[in-house]
């Protein structure tokens, strides 16, 4: 399986946080590797560079799909 990455963003209530306003979510896309996700993230962030309330992030989907086998539920 490739290491999938999700790039999305939107308006945040606090520029230092990650509390997105649901009505403003912009899904940029899902990418097969970090390099292409980072390129898409940079492009999306650059489009909104003058708006301090807009934020874009890269989510490592592969970490959600392949959890650490050393971690056990309830610990």
Helices and strands as residue ranges (DSSP letters): E 5-11, G 22-24, E 26-31, H 34-47, E 54-60, H 61-65
